[in-house]
Amino acid sequence: MGVWWGIELDLDALIAKGRAALDNVEPVDQEVLVAGEIVTIRLWPLAGGEWRNLTTVHPPRAKSVFDQNAGYNMDAVTRAYPKVYIVDGDTVTNVTVPVDPEEPEHLRWHDIYDILDGPDMKNLASAVWGLNEYEHQKRVAAAGKALAGGRKKKRS
């Protein structure tokens, strides 16, 4: 137990709770069209540091309103996203693996992403943003409501 800014916290319990929350996140499944076939792409959210590292290396494009609002190049982040799977019935395949061990930077996901239509790229970028930005905003709002509900109002 420690005191942090005048608040008593059990930091070990908070860290354990945070790690457990990462293990219980829900992925997003997004259908895309690949060579005339509907394919389900599954995206998993990233931990905070991993997300920050990914977005930092893909700065926003100057003429993209979407990028400027997000603070990073949404298309480049989606193409470089490290937790992408193809879902086919009960089979789930990680596509963020190298196509050729001799070229570890060339991932199967890049091949798939590069042949997608613009609307599918946009939908995937929205899903990536939603998993890593919007879901966080919802959790913050929910935590604020829970905290406010537990406080007693002072009389004026």
Secondary structure as UniProt FT lines:
FT   STRAND          2..4
FT   TURN            5..6
FT   STRAND          7..9
FT   HELIX           11..23
FT   STRAND          28..34
FT   TURN            35..36
FT   STRAND          37..43
FT   HELIX           48..56
FT   TURN            62..63
FT   HELIX           65..70
FT   HELIX           74..79
FT   STRAND          84..88
FT   TURN            89..90
FT   STRAND          91..94
FT   STRAND          98..100
FT   TURN            101..102
FT   STRAND          103..107
FT   HELIX           108..114
FT   HELIX           118..129
FT   HELIX           130..134
FT   HELIX           135..150
//
